[in-house]
Amino acid sequence: MSFNGKVVWITGASSGIGEALALQLSELGAKIVLSARNIEALENVAQRCKNETFIVPLDLSTSASLDVKVNDVISHFGKIDILVNNGGISQRGLAAETAIEIDRKIMEVNYFGNIALTKALLPYFQKQQNGKIVVISSLSGKFGFFLRSAYAASKFALVGFYESLRLEEEKNNISVHLVFPGFIKTNISQNAVNSDGKAHEKLDENQDKGISPELCAQKLIKRNSEIIEE
Ligand SMILES: NC(=O)c1ccc[n+]([C@@H]2O[C@H](COP(=O)([O-])OP(=O)(O)OC[C@H]3O[C@@H](n4cnc5c(N)ncnc54)[C@H](OP(=O)(O)O)[C@@H]3O)[C@@H](O)[C@H]2O)c1
């Protein structure tokens, strides 16, 4: 398996699955573009990466200036090989009690922000006639679950978008890979928004019993190695 020299852009790289992926791919020789909002946390991840990194602060709730960010990365590393659309927020609130603004906020981050970055990168991937897009959906992108109506909707929406994109972009040698993790012990439940739009701030039992983000990243790299690498 060789990720040596590959440029991998990871969103949500400041913690959890994204952080673990960044550290492990960097160990395998990849150059990592680290994106999220928390710059201090990204710097901390960058310091622990074994290979070159480039920090691109990114708020997925505002899809502005993404083409500028794509150009910044290409100017810095000369190319982009793989985009890992991982950044996202979860939800812990009953549909009946959740204001529509909260539903929109979750969709904005998990769906619109996600696909906006892909759309900004697509012309570049089309031009180089090569590129891989990895999308972290969820088991909630396969079936709905208690307290996660908007989250599940956003993860289902990603499936519809990216399955279509996969068909459209095959001719341009751009591959699309959807991932559906189960429970991973990250800060996702603490950071999840409740029906008031505030952070849930609790480690849920299911999350606590989940596999580590390091093991998740390992499995992701192993299972996707033949599709992530050429
Ligand atoms: N943990 C699980 O059990 C599980 C299961 C299935 C799927 N997933 C998915 O895995 C992905 C990673 O989650 P995780 O479990 O690693 O949780 P996490 O530790 O909370 O990580 C979430 C990441 O997303 C970033 N993020 C959140 N809001 C953002 C925004 N508005 N703009 C840019 N970045 C934002 C966070 O960075 P900043 O706060 O610094 O912006 C953080 O790096 C998510 O898409 C999640 O839905 C997780």
The ligand as an SDF file (V2000), in Angstrom:
LIG
                    3D

 48 52  0  0  0  0  0  0  0  0999 V2000
  -18.4730    9.0180   16.1270 N   0  0  0  0  0  0  0  0  0  0  0  0
  -19.3900    8.2630   15.5510 C   0  0  0  0  0  0  0  0  0  0  0  0
  -19.9420    7.3530   16.1800 O   0  0  0  0  0  0  0  0  0  0  0  0
  -19.7530    8.4840   14.1090 C   0  0  0  0  0  0  0  0  0  0  0  0
  -20.5210    7.5000   13.4810 C   0  0  0  0  0  0  0  0  0  0  0  0
  -20.8650    7.6920   12.1460 C   0  0  0  0  0  0  0  0  0  0  0  0
  -20.4350    8.7960   11.4620 C   0  0  0  0  0  0  0  0  0  0  0  0
  -19.6850    9.7220   12.1020 N   0  0  0  0  0  0  0  0  0  0  0  0
  -19.2670   10.9020   11.3310 C   0  0  0  0  0  0  0  0  0  0  0  0
  -17.8740   11.0300   11.4010 O   0  0  0  0  0  0  0  0  0  0  0  0
  -17.5160   12.3760   11.1500 C   0  0  0  0  0  0  0  0  0  0  0  0
  -16.4700   12.8110   12.1600 C   0  0  0  0  0  0  0  0  0  0  0  0
  -17.0560   12.8360   13.4560 O   0  0  0  0  0  0  0  0  0  0  0  0
  -16.2900   12.3720   14.7830 P   0  0  0  0  0  0  0  0  0  0  0  0
  -17.0260   11.2000   15.2960 O   0  0  0  0  0  0  0  0  0  0  0  0
  -14.8420   12.2850   14.5550 O   0  0  0  0  0  0  0  0  0  0  0  0
  -16.6870   13.5700   15.7780 O   0  0  0  0  0  0  0  0  0  0  0  0
  -15.8620   14.8320   16.3210 P   0  0  0  0  0  0  0  0  0  0  0  0
  -14.7140   14.3690   17.1150 O   0  0  0  0  0  0  0  0  0  0  0  0
  -16.8820   15.7030   16.9790 O   0  0  0  0  0  0  0  0  0  0  0  0
  -15.3200   15.5060   15.0010 O   0  0  0  0  0  0  0  0  0  0  0  0
  -16.1230   16.3180   14.1860 C   0  0  0  0  0  0  0  0  0  0  0  0
  -15.2180   17.1430   13.3090 C   0  0  0  0  0  0  0  0  0  0  0  0
  -16.0400   17.9500   12.4540 O   0  0  0  0  0  0  0  0  0  0  0  0
  -15.5910   19.3030   12.5440 C   0  0  0  0  0  0  0  0  0  0  0  0
  -16.7050   20.2340   12.3830 N   0  0  0  0  0  0  0  0  0  0  0  0
  -17.8640   20.3130   13.0940 C   0  0  0  0  0  0  0  0  0  0  0  0
  -18.5810   21.3580   12.6880 N   0  0  0  0  0  0  0  0  0  0  0  0
  -17.8770   21.9710   11.7120 C   0  0  0  0  0  0  0  0  0  0  0  0
  -18.0670   23.1270   10.9120 C   0  0  0  0  0  0  0  0  0  0  0  0
  -19.1540   23.9070   11.0340 N   0  0  0  0  0  0  0  0  0  0  0  0
  -17.1140   23.4660   10.0160 N   0  0  0  0  0  0  0  0  0  0  0  0
  -16.0090   22.7090    9.8750 C   0  0  0  0  0  0  0  0  0  0  0  0
  -15.7480   21.6280   10.5980 N   0  0  0  0  0  0  0  0  0  0  0  0
  -16.6750   21.2530   11.5080 C   0  0  0  0  0  0  0  0  0  0  0  0
  -15.0030   19.4320   13.9510 C   0  0  0  0  0  0  0  0  0  0  0  0
  -14.0070   20.4660   13.9610 O   0  0  0  0  0  0  0  0  0  0  0  0
  -14.1640   21.9390   14.5540 P   0  0  0  0  0  0  0  0  0  0  0  0
  -15.0850   21.8470   15.7310 O   0  0  0  0  0  0  0  0  0  0  0  0
  -12.7590   22.3210   14.8770 O   0  0  0  0  0  0  0  0  0  0  0  0
  -14.7150   22.7450   13.4160 O   0  0  0  0  0  0  0  0  0  0  0  0
  -14.3320   18.0740   14.1210 C   0  0  0  0  0  0  0  0  0  0  0  0
  -13.0340   18.0920   13.5720 O   0  0  0  0  0  0  0  0  0  0  0  0
  -18.8220   13.1750   11.2090 C   0  0  0  0  0  0  0  0  0  0  0  0
  -19.2540   13.4740    9.8970 O   0  0  0  0  0  0  0  0  0  0  0  0
  -19.7910   12.2150   11.8560 C   0  0  0  0  0  0  0  0  0  0  0  0
  -21.1170   12.4550   11.4660 O   0  0  0  0  0  0  0  0  0  0  0  0
  -19.3220    9.5910   13.3950 C   0  0  0  0  0  0  0  0  0  0  0  0
  1  2  1  0
  2  3  2  0
  2  4  1  0
  4  5  1  0
  4 48  2  0
  5  6  2  0
  6  7  1  0
  7  8  2  0
  8  9  1  0
  8 48  1  0
  9 10  1  0
  9 46  1  0
 10 11  1  0
 11 12  1  0
 11 44  1  0
 12 13  1  0
 13 14  1  0
 14 15  2  0
 14 16  1  0
 14 17  1  0
 17 18  1  0
 18 19  2  0
 18 20  1  0
 18 21  1  0
 21 22  1  0
 22 23  1  0
 23 24  1  0
 23 42  1  0
 24 25  1  0
 25 26  1  0
 25 36  1  0
 26 27  1  0
 26 35  1  0
 27 28  2  0
 28 29  1  0
 29 30  1  0
 29 35  2  0
 30 31  1  0
 30 32  2  0
 32 33  1  0
 33 34  2  0
 34 35  1  0
 36 37  1  0
 36 42  1  0
 37 38  1  0
 38 39  2  0
 38 40  1  0
 38 41  1  0
 42 43  1  0
 44 45  1  0
 44 46  1  0
 46 47  1  0
M  CHG  2   8   1  16  -1
M  END
$$$$
